[in-house]
C-alpha cells in the first residue's frame, strides 16, 4: 500500500511554531526514530566502532527542552545512543558531531525567528547539512509507518550521555581559526549574543584571545531570544559601539550561524561588506580558491565589481546558505556567503559560523593595522531600487506581454557598468519582487516604473 508523501522539510530543516505541527513532541519523536534508522542504514558500522550515536544540540528557546526530550526518546527507541550537548551555536553542533565521531548531528533552533518558533536541522557525520535525498528518506519514514515494528528491547535500547565539555571543544576550535601567534590585546569589542546559543561561546573566545569584551544579549530566559537584540536588530549594536568607544561590534542571530558587524563609528557592516573585505584580502594573499567568491542573487552588484577589479570573480546562487555551501562543495571553492550575514569560510568551518567570520575580520584588521571603517572602504555599494507589487496570480513572466522585453532592455542599459535586474515572485507571499542595481538612481527609478507598471496592468491587484 502506498502512502501519501507529506512534506515537512523546508529549505533549512523542519521549522514552524513550537507545539504546532510539525514542531510537536509527537512528530519530533517520529523524526528521531526515522533519523536513527536512516543513519544506522547509511553506515552499518558506526564511526565510533561501537553503538551508533547522534549528537543533539539546541539554542535557548523554551520549547527546546520539549523537542530535545522527544527527539532523544525516538532515537533511543531505535537502539542508537544520544549525546546531549545543550545550548551551542549551530556551527558548534556541526563541529562536535565530527569531532566526537558521531553518525549524525541534530540542532534544535529556529535561527533568527522569534522564541515561539522552533526548528530541527540535521547534519551528517562530517558536519555538513544533509543531502535532500537523505531528508526525503527520513520524511517518508515519519509518515509511512514502515518502521513502527522496529523495537529493540533489553540491552539493545540506546542510552543518553551528557557531554560536559562541548562548549570547551567549540571554543578551542573557534580559536584555532585565528592565527596562532596573534591575539586581540588592546581591542575593545561589544558583543550582542541575541540571548541565543552564543551567549557563552562568543564572549569566552574573544576574552581568551585577549580582547576587552562588553557583552549584551547573554541572559537567555527561554523567551527573549532575538527579541529586539542580536543581528536582527543591528541598530542596537550600532548605538552601543560608539557609546563604549569600542573598535568593533559583533551581533549574532539566535543560533549564531550569522554575524552582522558594526565599525568604530557606529556604521553597519553586513554580509556583503564582510565578503568584500575578506575576499579582497584572500585574493591578495592567493588563498581564495580559483579566485572565486560564492554569493547569492541578493548580494549587491558592487561586490562583483570590487572582486572583478581585484582579479577575481563572483559566482551567484539562489537565495539560501545551503545553496552557497552546495556550490562551494561541488566546485571546491573555499569562501562564500549571504548579505544577511551567513559567511562560510570553508578552510575553517562546514557551515555558516558567525564567530569564525568575525575572527577573520579581526585578523585582517590586525594584519593591516586598519580600523573596520577603513577596511569597509574597499568597495562601493551600488544604488538599489527594490519594488514589491501585490499580484492576483503568479503567471510566468513569459506569459506576460512585454515584461521580459523591458527587463532585457533595462539589463542592456545597466550591465555595461556592472548593474543588473532581478525579477522574481515571492516564495511565501502573493507578490512580485523587482530589484534593480546600477550607478544612476534616476535610471533605476525609470526602469522600475516601466517594468512594474507593465506587470500591474496584467496581474496587479485591483484596489
C-alpha angles and dihedrals in degrees: 000000000000121000127215112256110239119199118224101145114087130183091297110027125287116328140170145106111325114255092016121095127311092016096060131121089246095055092041089055090051090046089053092051093045095046092049090052094048095047092047090053094045090061112017088192112057119235090241089054088235130070117339113262136194126200119225120196131164146184124245102277119133091234091057090086092056095046094042091056094045094049091046092050091052093049094046091050088062093055096258123128122237124219109203114203102168124213111002134142115271092249087052091056089050090050095047091048088059098040095048089050090237120165094234143350133225126196121194107212144119091207110212096001124110120277095260091065124072140175145193121227126184131212127194120233093274094057097255124124116265123271113249091245092060091047088053092052091052091045093051092051091051091062105027101068086221094135099038089109095052101103117154111201139194113006091354091078113101127245132220120234124191111222107214100186100052093109092050092049092053092045091054092046093051091048090054090064088067118076109274101233095040129086141181098243112149092022119118115205132185110207123193108192094183090232084282141121095301095059092112105022103053097048090043095053094045092049093046088054089055104258126139102240128198107193131205130169093035100120105081116185099177095262106052099068111131089355105147090323144078127041093327090064103038093162086079096058090042088057095044099050097063090039091059095037088238127167096226143000124221121197125182134192122235097284096030097232085124135056134191117190135204125207126228091267094056096257119145116247109197134187093279091054091048091049091050094049095044099041093049090050091048091048090052093051094040096242100117104101112239085352087273131139117195116214137152131257088262096067117106117264089232087073091063091050094050093047093043092050089053092053099263136103138226121227113200128211135183116281116287135073089243089064090049092050093045090053092046091051097045094046099034097242119155107205135046143131153151135267087243091069104267101137121178114198096187094195089063109024144028095217141019108306118185094192096048089048092052090049091053091055091046088051091054092046089053096044094048095035089227133134119245091249089056092049091049090061089073091097142026122231113227117233111261133207114196119184128180123197126189109230134198092219138004100240114176111263089239088065093053115088117248096346097113090042090056091046089051092050091049091050091050090056097042105036100069088067093043097266125136148188125230118187120177144143118250113255093218107029137046091256141114116219123208121190122184125181129185145121098270117061092196091058090049091052092050095051093042091055093047095049097042093046089052092052093042092056090057109033105000118129111260111233 
